[in-house]
Amino acid sequence: MNEVTSHQKIVFRLERDEDGYPPSDYERLWATPLPSGNYLIDNIPFFVMGISAGDEVSVRHEGDELFFDRLIKPSGASTFRLIPADPSASEKVRAAIKALGCSSEYNQHVGLIAAEVPASKSIQPFLDYIVEEQERGVLDVEEGALRHELDDAA
């Protein structure tokens, strides 16, 4: 296999808390190789902290796998994990996020939505939405990577 593929998986090691979260020791994220030898993350992380889609990262080769080494250049996007109290509401939550100009991915095995606020969008409408839904008991929220400047009024 001499040709470079357009997408490769990068392994990120995860640290579990005392409750065993996240549910795995590793998360593999899709990435696109760059001419520099670094990689551009190409999906929204479900469990990796401090990384967003579009981030440039360096890797270490361990056998046939690529392991995350360090963040080279952040994309400016912010990443959050949303856990709907009612899993059947996940599509409604994702539609609301999309209407705000944000993208998301859904992991049905753990009922988790990975949401991304692009660097080009204001984060305030997204924050207003998740705070309102949290207060209503609809969502639980975890910050994965906060890269946006927060308004003083927030």
Helices and strands as residue ranges (DSSP letters): E 8-13, E 26-33, E 39-41, E 56-62, E 65-73, E 78-84, G 87-89, H 90-99, E 103-107, E 112-117, H 124-135, E 139-145
